[in-house]
Amino acid sequence: MPTLRPRLAVWPTAVAPMVLATLMAGPGPALAAPKPEDLLKGTMIISDRPLPTRWTNASAYAAQLRSMNRGSIFYDKKTGKAQVYYGAFFAQPVNDVQVNFVIYDITSGYAAKVKKGSWEAFMGRKGERVLFNSVELDKEDLEMNRKYLFAIESNHRIIAKGEVILRGEAPRYSGKVEFTEEEARAR
């Protein structure tokens, strides 16, 4: 009776030279290291601290930026202002040097978004996929304790976005009324 020899035993010896040649050739285009803009495409990192703009490892850098992303930013109690730093990462190169930084109020939902402001932002050069910038916000212009969508638009199309709640303390009133002596005499 003939013995069955597994065909699998032949396969590794036939394939091994091809696998070894591929590994020795080094990383090709399919194995190229990802860039931060590939890992974060379409997102905007929003922070109350300046964002780093240099990295040695794209994955670690993307993780560091995600950890710096804030869901809430607070207005300063004294000045009523907030300094916001952002990094926008685009899926495709931007075919212009000018984009628009737009803020929408989305407190009532994304579908009911209300445009609150728009500013020009400039890329370093045409064809870039990343924009780092900052903006100073004032609670007189953007209400506190509301949710906002920050977006970068090119040709009226959102190419990167992030959400944040701008927080602040409303004035506190004691309910106690004090009159000057003149006001008290007039009563």
C-alpha positions in Angstrom: 0.0 0.0 0.0 1.5 3.4 -1.0 2.1 5.9 1.7 0.6 9.4 1.2 3.2 12.1 1.4 1.8 15.5 2.3 2.2 18.1 -0.6 2.6 20.8 2.0 6.1 19.5 2.7 7.2 20.5 -0.8 5.6 24.0 -0.7 8.0 25.7 1.7 11.1 24.7 -0.2 9.6 26.0 -3.4 8.5 29.3 -2.0 11.4 30.0 0.5 13.8 31.5 -2.2 11.1 34.0 -3.3 10.3 35.0 0.3 14.0 35.3 1.1 14.6 37.5 -2.0 11.7 39.8 -1.1 12.8 40.2 2.5 16.4 41.0 1.4 15.3 43.6 -1.2 14.1 45.8 1.6 10.9 47.8 1.9 9.4 48.6 -1.5 6.6 51.1 -2.3 4.0 48.8 -0.7 5.9 48.7 2.6 6.8 52.4 2.7 6.4 54.0 6.2 3.2 56.0 6.6 3.3 59.7 7.0 1.4 61.6 9.8 -1.0 63.0 7.2 -1.8 59.5 6.1 -2.6 58.4 9.7 -4.6 61.6 10.5 -6.1 62.4 7.2 -9.3 64.5 7.4 -8.8 65.4 11.0 -8.0 68.5 12.8 -6.1 68.3 16.1 -7.3 71.1 18.4 -5.2 72.0 21.5 -4.6 74.7 24.1 -0.9 74.1 23.7 1.4 74.6 20.7 1.6 71.4 18.6 5.0 69.8 17.8 5.8 70.0 14.1 8.8 67.5 14.0 8.9 63.8 14.5 11.0 60.7 14.1 8.3 58.1 14.0 5.0 58.9 12.3 2.9 56.5 14.4 4.2 57.8 17.7 3.8 61.4 16.4 0.2 60.7 15.5 -0.5 59.2 18.9 1.2 62.2 20.6 -1.1 64.6 18.6 -4.2 62.6 19.4 -3.3 62.7 23.1 -3.0 66.5 22.8 -6.4 66.9 21.1 -8.9 68.6 23.5 -12.6 68.1 23.6 -12.9 71.3 25.6 -11.0 74.6 25.7 -11.5 77.2 28.4 -11.7 80.9 28.0 -9.4 82.8 30.3 -11.4 84.2 33.2 -9.7 87.6 33.1 -9.4 88.3 29.4 -12.3 86.3 28.1 -10.1 85.0 25.3 -8.7 81.5 24.4 -5.7 80.8 22.3 -6.4 77.7 20.2 -3.6 75.8 18.3 -4.6 73.4 15.5 -3.1 71.0 13.1 -5.1 70.0 10.0 -4.2 66.9 8.0 -5.6 66.4 4.5 -6.3 63.2 2.6 -5.1 64.8 -0.7 -2.6 67.6 -1.5 -4.4 71.0 -1.5 -4.2 72.5 -5.0 -4.0 76.0 -3.6 -2.1 78.1 -1.1 -5.2 79.6 0.5 -7.8 77.6 2.4 -10.5 78.8 4.9 -10.7 78.2 8.6 -14.4 78.0 9.4 -16.2 77.7 12.7 -19.7 76.3 12.9 -21.9 76.1 16.0 -23.1 72.5 16.2 -24.7 72.6 19.7 -28.1 71.7 18.2 -26.5 68.9 16.1 -24.4 68.6 13.0 -27.4 68.9 10.6 -28.4 72.3 12.2 -24.9 73.8 12.0 -24.7 77.6 12.0 -21.6 79.3 10.5 -20.1 81.7 13.1 -17.0 82.9 11.3 -14.5 82.3 8.5 -10.9 83.4 8.1 -8.3 82.9 5.4 -5.4 80.5 6.2 -2.4 80.2 4.0 -0.4 77.0 3.2 3.4 77.2 2.9 3.1 76.2 -0.7 0.7 74.6 -3.2 0.3 70.8 -2.8 0.8 70.5 0.9 -1.2 68.1 3.1 -0.7 69.6 6.5 -1.5 73.0 8.0 -0.4 74.2 11.5 -1.8 77.4 12.8 -3.4 79.2 15.8 -6.2 81.5 16.4 -7.3 83.7 19.3 -11.0 83.4 20.1 -13.1 85.9 22.2 -16.1 84.9 24.2 -17.8 88.1 22.8 -17.7 86.5 19.3 -18.2 82.8 20.2 -20.5 81.9 23.1 -19.1 79.8 25.9 -20.4 76.4 26.8 -21.4 75.6 23.3 -20.1 72.9 20.9 -18.3 74.0 17.7 -17.0 72.4 14.6 -13.7 73.8 13.4 -13.1 73.1 9.7 -10.6 73.7 7.0 -12.4 74.2 3.7 -11.1 74.3 0.2 -13.5 75.3 -2.6 -16.4 75.2 -0.1 -15.7 71.6 0.8 -14.5 70.5 4.2 -11.1 68.8 4.0 -10.3 68.5 7.7 -12.4 69.0 10.8 -12.5 68.7 14.6 -15.0 69.4 17.3 -14.5 71.3 20.6 -16.6 72.8 23.4 -15.6 76.3 24.3 -16.1 76.6 28.0 -16.1 79.4 30.5 -17.7 80.6 33.7 -20.7 82.8 33.5 -20.8 85.8 35.8 -22.1 84.9 39.3 -24.6 87.1 40.9 -25.3 86.9 44.7 -28.8 88.3 44.5 -27.8 90.9 47.0 -28.4 94.5 45.9 -26.4 97.3 47.5 -27.5 101.0 47.3 -25.3 104.0 47.7 -26.3 106.5 50.4 -27.8 108.8 47.8 -29.9 106.0 46.3 -31.1 105.0 49.8 -32.1 108.6 50.6 -34.0 109.0 47.3 -36.2 106.0 48.3 
